[in-house]
Amino acid sequence: MVDSFNKFFKSLVESSGLNLSRDLNIDEVRYIISKINEYFFTNYEGIGFTNALGEKFEYFSEFHKFWEKYHCEVLNP
């Protein structure tokens, strides 16, 4: 269901070599925040488009694509 977020989270943990059974050090915190920022706010060529209010808009991040698809399930209103 939430493949893009799972992929993001797994790559975050794997690429950093994090051990989540202990407290993080400052370099690990810095890395995690950088990757979260990338996921939430980074655009790139070819990211894709969405439609809203009768117009076509480019996605502004991978999170934007994820949120458009899964916001109802995440919020569970």
N, CA, C and O atoms as a GROMACS GRO file, in nm:
protein
  308
    1MET      N    1   0.082  -0.121   0.000
    1MET     CA    2   0.000   0.000   0.000
    1MET      C    3   0.086   0.126   0.000
    1MET      O    4   0.065   0.213  -0.084
    2VAL      N    5   0.178   0.138   0.088
    2VAL     CA    6   0.257   0.260   0.100
    2VAL      C    7   0.401   0.234   0.058
    2VAL      O    8   0.495   0.266   0.130
    3ASP      N    9   0.416   0.175  -0.058
    3ASP     CA   10   0.547   0.133  -0.106
    3ASP      C   11   0.649   0.246  -0.110
    3ASP      O   12   0.764   0.227  -0.072
    4SER      N   13   0.609   0.365  -0.157
    4SER     CA   14   0.707   0.473  -0.170
    4SER      C   15   0.761   0.517  -0.034
    4SER      O   16   0.880   0.547  -0.022
    5PHE      N   17   0.676   0.520   0.068
    5PHE     CA   18   0.725   0.559   0.200
    5PHE      C   19   0.811   0.448   0.260
    5PHE      O   20   0.915   0.475   0.320
    6ASN      N   21   0.769   0.323   0.243
    6ASN     CA   22   0.850   0.211   0.291
    6ASN      C   23   0.988   0.212   0.226
    6ASN      O   24   1.089   0.190   0.293
    7LYS      N   25   0.991   0.237   0.097
    7LYS     CA   26   1.118   0.243   0.025
    7LYS      C   27   1.205   0.355   0.081
    7LYS      O   28   1.324   0.335   0.106
    8PHE      N   29   1.146   0.473   0.102
    8PHE     CA   30   1.220   0.585   0.160
    8PHE      C   31   1.275   0.549   0.297
    8PHE      O   32   1.394   0.571   0.323
    9PHE      N   33   1.192   0.494   0.385
    9PHE     CA   34   1.234   0.464   0.522
    9PHE      C   35   1.343   0.357   0.524
    9PHE      O   36   1.442   0.370   0.596
   10LYS      N   37   1.324   0.251   0.446
   10LYS     CA   38   1.424   0.144   0.442
   10LYS      C   39   1.557   0.195   0.388
   10LYS      O   40   1.663   0.159   0.440
   11SER      N   41   1.553   0.278   0.286
   11SER     CA   42   1.678   0.331   0.231
   11SER      C   43   1.745   0.424   0.332
   11SER      O   44   1.868   0.429   0.340
   12LEU      N   45   1.666   0.496   0.409
   12LEU     CA   46   1.720   0.584   0.512
   12LEU      C   47   1.796   0.502   0.617
   12LEU      O   48   1.908   0.536   0.653
   13VAL      N   49   1.735   0.397   0.665
   13VAL     CA   50   1.796   0.313   0.768
   13VAL      C   51   1.918   0.239   0.710
   13VAL      O   52   2.024   0.237   0.772
   14GLU      N   53   1.902   0.179   0.593
   14GLU     CA   54   2.010   0.100   0.534
   14GLU      C   55   2.130   0.186   0.495
   14GLU      O   56   2.244   0.147   0.521
   15SER      N   57   2.105   0.301   0.434
   15SER     CA   58   2.217   0.383   0.386
   15SER      C   59   2.294   0.449   0.500
   15SER      O   60   2.410   0.487   0.483
   16SER      N   61   2.232   0.462   0.615
   16SER     CA   62   2.298   0.525   0.728
   16SER      C   63   2.363   0.424   0.822
   16SER      O   64   2.448   0.459   0.904
   17GLY      N   65   2.323   0.298   0.809
   17GLY     CA   66   2.374   0.196   0.901
   17GLY      C   67   2.324   0.216   1.042
   17GLY      O   68   2.392   0.177   1.138
   18LEU      N   69   2.207   0.277   1.056
   18LEU     CA   70   2.153   0.307   1.189
   18LEU      C   71   2.123   0.182   1.268
   18LEU      O   72   2.077   0.080   1.215
   19ASN      N   73   2.148   0.190   1.396
   19ASN     CA   74   2.109   0.087   1.491
   19ASN      C   75   2.001   0.151   1.576
   19ASN      O   76   2.031   0.232   1.664
   20LEU      N   77   1.877   0.114   1.552
   20LEU     CA   78   1.765   0.181   1.619
   20LEU      C   79   1.741   0.132   1.761
   20LEU      O   80   1.646   0.175   1.826
   21SER      N   81   1.827   0.043   1.811
   21SER     CA   82   1.812  -0.005   1.948
   21SER      C   83   1.892   0.079   2.048
   21SER      O   84   1.895   0.048   2.167
   22ARG      N   85   1.957   0.186   2.000
   22ARG     CA   86   2.033   0.275   2.088
   22ARG      C   87   2.002   0.419   2.052
   22ARG      O   88   1.939   0.446   1.950
   23ASP      N   89   2.045   0.512   2.136
   23ASP     CA   90   2.027   0.654   2.107
   23ASP      C   91   2.115   0.694   1.989
   23ASP      O   92   2.224   0.641   1.970
   24LEU      N   93   2.066   0.788   1.910
   24LEU     CA   94   2.139   0.837   1.794
   24LEU      C   95   2.244   0.939   1.835
   24LEU      O   96   2.228   1.011   1.933
   25ASN      N   97   2.353   0.945   1.758
   25ASN     CA   98   2.451   1.051   1.781
   25ASN      C   99   2.418   1.169   1.688
   25ASN      O  100   2.332   1.156   1.602
   26ILE      N  101   2.486   1.280   1.705
   26ILE     CA  102   2.452   1.402   1.631
   26ILE      C  103   2.470   1.385   1.480
   26ILE      O  104   2.391   1.440   1.403
   27ASP      N  105   2.570   1.311   1.436
   27ASP     CA  106   2.588   1.288   1.292
   27ASP      C  107   2.472   1.209   1.234
   27ASP      O  108   2.430   1.235   1.121
   28GLU      N  109   2.422   1.113   1.308
   28GLU     CA  110   2.307   1.034   1.262
   28GLU      C  111   2.181   1.119   1.258
   28GLU      O  112   2.102   1.108   1.165
   29VAL      N  113   2.162   1.202   1.357
   29VAL     CA  114   2.047   1.292   1.359
   29VAL      C  115   2.054   1.388   1.240
   29VAL      O  116   1.954   1.410   1.171
   30ARG      N  117   2.170   1.443   1.215
   30ARG     CA  118   2.191   1.534   1.103
   30ARG      C  119   2.157   1.464   0.970
   30ARG      O  120   2.089   1.522   0.886
   31TYR      N  121   2.203   1.342   0.954
   31TYR     CA  122   2.177   1.265   0.832
   31TYR      C  123   2.028   1.239   0.814
   31TYR      O  124   1.974   1.258   0.706
   32ILE      N  125   1.962   1.196   0.919
   32ILE     CA  126   1.819   1.166   0.913
   32ILE      C  127   1.739   1.291   0.876
   32ILE      O  128   1.651   1.285   0.790
   33ILE      N  129   1.769   1.402   0.939
   33ILE     CA  130   1.697   1.526   0.910
   33ILE      C  131   1.720   1.569   0.765
   33ILE      O  132   1.628   1.616   0.698
   34SER      N  133   1.842   1.553   0.717
   34SER     CA  134   1.873   1.586   0.578
   34SER      C  135   1.791   1.502   0.481
   34SER      O  136   1.737   1.554   0.383
   35LYS      N  137   1.780   1.372   0.507
   35LYS     CA  138   1.705   1.283   0.420
   35LYS      C  139   1.554   1.308   0.428
   35LYS      O  140   1.485   1.301   0.327
   36ILE      N  141   1.505   1.338   0.547
   36ILE     CA  142   1.362   1.372   0.561
   36ILE      C  143   1.332   1.500   0.484
   36ILE      O  144   1.231   1.508   0.414
   37ASN      N  145   1.419   1.599   0.496
   37ASN     CA  146   1.403   1.724   0.422
   37ASN      C  147   1.400   1.698   0.272
   37ASN      O  148   1.318   1.756   0.200
   38GLU      N  149   1.489   1.611   0.225
   38GLU     CA  150   1.492   1.573   0.084
   38GLU      C  151   1.359   1.512   0.040
   38GLU      O  152   1.305   1.549  -0.064
   39TYR      N  153   1.306   1.420   0.119
   39TYR     CA  154   1.181   1.352   0.086
   39TYR      C  155   1.062   1.448   0.083
   39TYR      O  156   0.975   1.437  -0.002
   40PHE      N  157   1.060   1.541   0.177
   40PHE     CA  158   0.946   1.632   0.188
   40PHE      C  159   0.953   1.751   0.093
   40PHE      O  160   0.849   1.802   0.051
   41PHE      N  161   1.072   1.797   0.057
   41PHE     CA  162   1.083   1.926  -0.010
   41PHE      C  163   1.165   1.930  -0.138
   41PHE      O  164   1.179   2.037  -0.195
   42THR      N  165   1.219   1.819  -0.186
   42THR     CA  166   1.305   1.823  -0.304
   42THR      C  167   1.230   1.781  -0.429
   42THR      O  168   1.162   1.679  -0.432
   43ASN      N  169   1.245   1.862  -0.531
   43ASN     CA  170   1.186   1.838  -0.662
   43ASN      C  171   1.299   1.794  -0.756
   43ASN      O  172   1.416   1.820  -0.728
   44TYR      N  173   1.264   1.728  -0.863
   44TYR     CA  174   1.363   1.691  -0.964
   44TYR      C  175   1.293   1.680  -1.098
   44TYR      O  176   1.171   1.662  -1.105
   45GLU      N  177   1.370   1.689  -1.204
   45GLU     CA  178   1.314   1.679  -1.338
   45GLU      C  179   1.252   1.541  -1.359
   45GLU      O  180   1.314   1.439  -1.331
   46GLY      N  181   1.128   1.541  -1.408
   46GLY     CA  182   1.059   1.415  -1.435
   46GLY      C  183   0.981   1.361  -1.317
   46GLY      O  184   0.937   1.246  -1.321
   47ILE      N  185   0.963   1.439  -1.211
   47ILE     CA  186   0.893   1.391  -1.091
   47ILE      C  187   0.746   1.358  -1.120
   47ILE      O  188   0.689   1.270  -1.056
   48GLY      N  189   0.687   1.425  -1.215
   48GLY     CA  190   0.548   1.397  -1.251
   48GLY      C  191   0.456   1.514  -1.221
   48GLY      O  192   0.498   1.618  -1.172
   49PHE      N  193   0.330   1.494  -1.253
   49PHE     CA  194   0.232   1.601  -1.241
   49PHE      C  195   0.106   1.552  -1.172
   49PHE      O  196   0.074   1.433  -1.171
   50THR      N  197   0.035   1.648  -1.114
   50THR     CA  198  -0.095   1.623  -1.054
   50THR      C  199  -0.193   1.725  -1.110
   50THR      O  200  -0.153   1.826  -1.166
   51ASN      N  201  -0.320   1.698  -1.094
   51ASN     CA  202  -0.424   1.790  -1.138
   51ASN      C  203  -0.503   1.839  -1.018
   51ASN      O  204  -0.543   1.760  -0.932
   52ALA      N  205  -0.524   1.970  -1.014
   52ALA     CA  206  -0.602   2.030  -0.906
   52ALA      C  207  -0.669   2.156  -0.959
   52ALA      O  208  -0.608   2.234  -1.032
   53LEU      N  209  -0.794   2.174  -0.922
   53LEU     CA  210  -0.870   2.293  -0.962
   53LEU      C  211  -0.868   2.314  -1.113
   53LEU      O  212  -0.862   2.426  -1.162
   54GLY      N  213  -0.873   2.203  -1.186
   54GLY     CA  214  -0.878   2.209  -1.331
   54GLY      C  215  -0.746   2.244  -1.397
   54GLY      O  216  -0.743   2.273  -1.517
   55GLU      N  217  -0.636   2.243  -1.322
   55GLU     CA  218  -0.506   2.276  -1.378
   55GLU      C  219  -0.405   2.166  -1.347
   55GLU      O  220  -0.425   2.086  -1.256
   56LYS      N  221  -0.299   2.164  -1.425
   56LYS     CA  222  -0.193   2.065  -1.409
   56LYS      C  223  -0.076   2.131  -1.335
   56LYS      O  224  -0.030   2.239  -1.374
   57PHE      N  225  -0.027   2.064  -1.229
   57PHE     CA  226   0.084   2.116  -1.150
   57PHE      C  227   0.191   2.008  -1.134
   57PHE      O  228   0.159   1.889  -1.123
   58GLU      N  229   0.315   2.049  -1.133
   58GLU     CA  230   0.424   1.955  -1.108
   58GLU      C  231   0.428   1.921  -0.959
   58GLU      O  232   0.410   2.009  -0.874
   59TYR      N  233   0.451   1.795  -0.927
   59TYR     CA  234   0.472   1.758  -0.786
   59TYR      C  235   0.592   1.835  -0.732
   59TYR      O  236   0.687   1.861  -0.806
   60PHE      N  237   0.588   1.872  -0.605
   60PHE     CA  238   0.702   1.942  -0.548
   60PHE      C  239   0.794   1.851  -0.470
   60PHE      O  240   0.902   1.894  -0.429
   61SER      N  241   0.755   1.725  -0.448
   61SER     CA  242   0.842   1.630  -0.378
   61SER      C  243   0.784   1.490  -0.387
   61SER      O  244   0.670   1.470  -0.429
   62GLU      N  245   0.865   1.392  -0.346
   62GLU     CA  246   0.816   1.254  -0.338
   62GLU      C  247   0.705   1.244  -0.234
   62GLU      O  248   0.610   1.168  -0.252
   63PHE      N  249   0.715   1.321  -0.125
   63PHE     CA  250   0.610   1.320  -0.024
   63PHE      C  251   0.479   1.369  -0.082
   63PHE      O  252   0.374   1.314  -0.051
   64HIS      N  253   0.482   1.470  -0.166
   64HIS     CA  254   0.362   1.524  -0.229
   64HIS      C  255   0.290   1.414  -0.307
   64HIS      O  256   0.168   1.401  -0.299
   65LYS      N  257   0.366   1.334  -0.382
   65LYS     CA  258   0.308   1.223  -0.456
   65LYS      C  259   0.248   1.120  -0.360
   65LYS      O  260   0.136   1.072  -0.382
   66PHE      N  261   0.321   1.086  -0.255
   66PHE     CA  262   0.273   0.991  -0.155
   66PHE      C  263   0.145   1.043  -0.089
   66PHE      O  264   0.048   0.969  -0.076
   67TRP      N  265   0.145   1.169  -0.047
   67TRP     CA  266   0.030   1.226   0.024
   67TRP      C  267  -0.094   1.230  -0.063
   67TRP      O  268  -0.204   1.203  -0.015
   68GLU      N  269  -0.077   1.263  -0.190
   68GLU     CA  270  -0.192   1.266  -0.280
   68GLU      C  271  -0.258   1.128  -0.287
   68GLU      O  272  -0.381   1.117  -0.290
   69LYS      N  273  -0.178   1.025  -0.289
   69LYS     CA  274  -0.230   0.890  -0.303
   69LYS      C  275  -0.285   0.832  -0.173
   69LYS      O  276  -0.384   0.759  -0.176
   70TYR      N  277  -0.223   0.862  -0.057
   70TYR     CA  278  -0.255   0.792   0.067
   70TYR      C  279  -0.306   0.878   0.182
   70TYR      O  280  -0.318   0.828   0.294
   71HIS      N  281  -0.337   1.005   0.158
   71HIS     CA  282  -0.377   1.092   0.268
   71HIS      C  283  -0.500   1.040   0.344
   71HIS      O  284  -0.507   1.053   0.466
   72CYS      N  285  -0.594   0.983   0.274
   72CYS     CA  286  -0.714   0.932   0.343
   72CYS      C  287  -0.681   0.817   0.439
   72CYS      O  288  -0.729   0.812   0.552
   73GLU      N  289  -0.597   0.725   0.391
   73GLU     CA  290  -0.560   0.612   0.478
   73GLU      C  291  -0.476   0.658   0.596
   73GLU      O  292  -0.491   0.607   0.707
   74VAL      N  293  -0.387   0.755   0.572
   74VAL     CA  294  -0.301   0.804   0.681
   74VAL      C  295  -0.384   0.876   0.787
   74VAL      O  296  -0.367   0.853   0.907
   75LEU      N  297  -0.473   0.962   0.742
   75LEU     CA  298  -0.556   1.038   0.838
   75LEU      C  299  -0.666   0.953   0.900
   75LEU      O  300  -0.704   0.975   1.015
   76ASN      N  301  -0.716   0.856   0.824
   76ASN     CA  302  -0.823   0.769   0.870
   76ASN      C  303  -0.940   0.846   0.932
   76ASN      O  304  -0.976   0.824   1.048
   77PRO      N  305  -0.999   0.939   0.852
   77PRO     CA  306  -1.105   1.023   0.909
   77PRO      C  307  -1.232   0.945   0.947
   77PRO      O  308  -1.328   1.004   0.995
   0.00000   0.00000   0.00000
